[in-house]
């Protein structure tokens, strides 16, 4: 049967292919191209840990009763497709890396190996090895160990073949884990010329010293090759009622470290005997995603490539929102008007400032906030702790199951509780993904609420590179619903009544799917009545088959549909039955497009929403999410302008077509539009106009109007 949607995992690989395109783009600064290779590698690692592992589980548990996952119809076939695509992308990766190396050499930056060193550099790494490296490595003679050593995920290993040139001794195999977590991956070498930079990888320092390491055994020939193992990273949360969620997560984290291997990546030049030995001892098969690659692995470390570049691209700094430029307190502005922050163009500081102000405001009695992924030294947390110390009641909904942030969030839980914060730990089988804050304040014997609803994490570090929207508001209807969601989070055992009672926000898992279907159906009715009908959507991912099917119905009815989707995209955009093809693009650029925005024409009375939810089964049915209407007409226009700029991008946008070909959206008849630069200029221009207006003297008429209001 012909698929009605593109396989989710194949579409994700296409997204990672777009990341690889950025590494290949010679117009991108060299340092950023290397960083994109690191991002590609890190993405691929996570893809195998999570998605490939899940597909393997589907095959393993097929027919063995109910399992807690959305089942693909043909997981084995998808795994075969994945292997084909991954091998092609690996070849492309290697080709791009070789080109980048040549570009580095033109900039007099040389990544050298152990065979390319000058005498001074050899002396340097011998000393460096003795002083820094030797104590951090444990060489293992793996043939002598009855039980093969456990190989850690995220680590790289040097497989070593020891032999004698005269063949007098039997070959032996050894293993060394590269201590990059402790020592870092890169070492800058001394250079005779000040304008030349030589860099060596940690594993090549170890390679240079193999004779020193294994001198005891009497061998005189050493071959060595890098490899790594990627493991299943899914955490199983069992149904044992006698254990707490914390105990289950702690157990899951321990089990994750010993997850089944789902990928084996190795140097394609590896000695055949060593390769066969490793595959056998790791119980791998040809179906086990054996990926031959180049000499270097764990390229994610290259996101932190040493900054030795003569030409440094200066990332533009975020600026203050125009409504807040002259304001002494963020709170005062938010109590008067809605403010929409657009990250990373706008500074994240107003979010922190609003919490800091609340922490010391004697009229503030309580703060409630959801936290999913936090910065390592979170100013958000510091503000909340300060609030508790100032006598405020602080409640933090801390999602312990935020994938790969579980350990950090367990640590945050302990610290918050030590300070007296009330920490909520979530709901069984439902993740809390909504980004919400509510601050309660008493003014003149009445209680008011203000806070924010955001599309992205409360993380000041990622706010510098993630494109998100955050609505600071004191709107009574919005805040009433935020309060209802927190009531549900605190008393979820009473059922979802509080979520269902929301009148302005549209929460998941109770309402969003139904409301989206209603709004699409209204556009379909209008199109069939020959009235204007349009839907514009921006998301990270679209894979929900029910909503995709409804979008197909809309396209057949003649609804104009425009999509901006960064990652997973499972729609077919072209179909003979569509009255017009669905317009769909993906933008991969310097900033990561993370925001979710939904716009429905609604017969001319447009409905504009920001949301924390993508159109995926997990978001719609298995998470608490918040979709918030944008009620201020000026902010509505601003959001629509931003989306229009993105839809007109003809530099970094790719068409999302039926073949997932990642063809760039080029139009030579129009001027070049690079959305992220144009959005920065668009928003910054508003700042300039506001600053100029504020610097003008106030005339008597204006002063009179101000005094009357």
C-alpha angles and dihedrals in degrees: 000000000000114000117247090204138034113258108265096228095048089051089051091054087052088055090052087050087060089054088052089052089061090055089052095047108105091200089067114089112261095243090052092049089056089047090053089054087053091049091049090052094046091048091051092050091053091045091058094042092053115017102031089043089052093050090051089051090051090056093044095049098037109136093004097109133271119342127187100248142084104260123226114219096232111019094164092055091048090051090054090050090048091053091052094048094044093052091051091048090049090056090049090048092053091048092050092047092053090052091049091050090056090049090050091054090053086056088050092250111134125191100198133186131217093277096054102060131123118228092259091051091049090054090047095054093043088057092042090051093052095044102038114012112036095067090052099056132076112195112209125203092214098190089060095053114087093208116046110241118257109256114215124229114243091026127106124218135205112223109204131197113202118199144143124249090226092051091235094134134048115256117256133198125224136180132211125184109219107235095219092138089063103032105024124240104264133064121187111222129213115266133201090217122057093215094053123083123199121192129183130191119240092241090056090054087055091047090054090054099045092109088054093047096049100032091119093070099057099236122143103190126064130183119184136182134179123237138160140197124222115207137202104271100186113125114221111216104199124207097242103139091197092069126068124234088253092055091047092051092046089051090046092052090053091048091047090063088059097041120142116276111258099173138024115197119188145165105272088219091061117135107268093227093051091047093052091047093051094047090050096047092046091050092235127156135197086265088057095089099259104190119192111206143157132292094279126065136173089049089174086089088066088075082078097046110158114272099241097131118131092208111055119192106219112220110223113252120240116251135214118269109258093240090057101043097098097020114118090204130028090209093061091055094046091051088057103039145001115264122197115202116201110203136239090017094054120053118258090217096095089064090054092040092053090053092045090051090050091049093061100029107111090209095057111094104174144015125196122185142164120228125192109155118009133189115260092249097029118200086192090062092044090054092049092049089049089052092054091049088053091056101262123141104241124190121186122190099207114188104215092185097063097135114255089000095075095103094047092048092051087056092048090051092056093048094046094048091048087058094049100260117148104237121200115202104199140252129294112266093358125092120211104230101154115115105220141149131184125187119192119209136176117219122172093342094309129103121233129183129210136160138113147284116210140185093214144046123287092246121131091198098054091040086074092063107019119087106226142145125229122188114207106199149157093192105148096219094048093045092046088059093044086055090050091052091052090048088055092048090052096044104025091143087071089066134252096298093118091054092048090050092063110119103179108022116061108220133196139258093025108043120005099082091050094046093048090052090051093050093047090048090053090053089049092052091049092049091050088051088052092247123136110279127176142158125196118186134180121188147138094242142009116191108126105123096205093055092041089054090051091051088052088054089050092051090050090052092052101256110157105239124191122180134188108189124168102191136004111028118175103170126108102227097195126058130151089232093058113099086215129006117258109255108226131168138170123210119206113177143126093309124052110243102227106151127111118212127169122193124183122186090218096188092306095312094099121212113212122186139177117205146181090215131093119202095262130121091243093055098041100042109019106037139062103241133165127220112190129196117231103227102173108091094212091053090045089056091047092053092047091049090052092051091047090054090051092048089053093051109127099168107055101015121104126197114247099217134166092269096048087230094157092223112177116248100241128173115174091184090067132058116264112272118191102185100209092053093044092049090051090051093044094053095038090053088058088054091051092051091048093049091049092048092049091050092055117101113255111244123216096258092052091047090053092051091049092050092049092051 
